[in-house]
Amino acid sequence: MTSIINKSISAMINSNQRALIAAAATIFLTGCGLIKPRDAGYFRFHAEEARLVVTRCERGQKTGSDCQAAAQAVAELDAAAPRQAPAKGGRWVEHDRQQ
């Protein structure tokens, strides 16, 4: 029984140490400029991720510069998206017609 508890404590300490090391490494690499913050260009290239970030920001699950960059990229992607005709059997609605 004692060995099981010791193994559990050892595993918790190891996972906590790993998390701390990962956080420290991320901070260090960001400070050195090796990890760059994601900008609108990044999110334009990763459209699905941009939409996910925007959704999380709208829900209040995420904040920061990613929210602004992702929102900008999504707006640019939506503006550049080609308009598609309605599905077969569908019909154009008056506001869908280009004049």
N, C-alpha and C positions, 0 to 999 in steps of 0.2 A: 504494500500500500504506500509506503514512504517513497519507494522508487518511482511510482507512478506520479506522485505529487511533485517530486523533484524534477522529473522529466517535463511535466506540465509547466512548472515555473521556469525551467531552462528554456523551453520553447517560447514562452511569453517574452522572456528577456531577449532572446535572439530576434524575435519578430519586432520587438520594440527597438532594438539596436539597429536592425536593418532599416526600419522606417526612418529613424533618426539620421542614419548615414545617407539614405536616399534624399531626404530633405536637405541636408547639408550640401550634398553634391549638386543638387539642383540650384540652390542659392549661389554656390560658388561658381558654377558654370554660367549662370545668368549674369552674375557680376563681372565675369571675365569676357562677356560678350560672345561666348560660344553657343549659347542658346538664345535665339532672338525671339522677342515677343511676336505673336502672330498678328499680322496686319490684314488689311482688306485684300491685298494680293494673294496672301495665303488662302484666305477663305474663298476667294473667287475660284481658285484651283480645287478646293475641297468643299464643293457646294453642299453636299449632304451634311457635313459637319457644321457648316455655317448655319444652316437651317435649324439644326439641333441646338446650337449655341443660342440662337435667337429665341427659340422656344423656351429654353431654360432661363434666359434673361427675363423674358416676359412673365414667367412664373415666379420670379424672384429667387430662383435656385442658383443663379450665377450673377456676378457683378464684375465690373472692371473693364479694362480696355478691350477685351475680347468681345464684349457685348456691342460696343460701338463699331468695331472693325467688321464683325459678322453681319450686323445690320446694314452697314454700307455695302458690303459685298452682295448680300441678298437683294438689296434694292437695285444694284447694278446688273445682277444676273437676270432679275425679273424684267427690267427695262430692255435688256438685250435679247430676251427670249423671243423667237419668232411666233407670230400668232398662228394658231392651228385652226383649220376648218372644223366644223362640228362633225361628230361621228356620223357614219352612214345612217340615214334615216332621220338625222337631227336636222334642225333648221336654224338659220341665223336669227338672232334676236336683233331688234332694231338698233340697240346700242352697240352691237358687235360689228356692224357694217362700217367699213371705212368709207369716208366720203371723199 
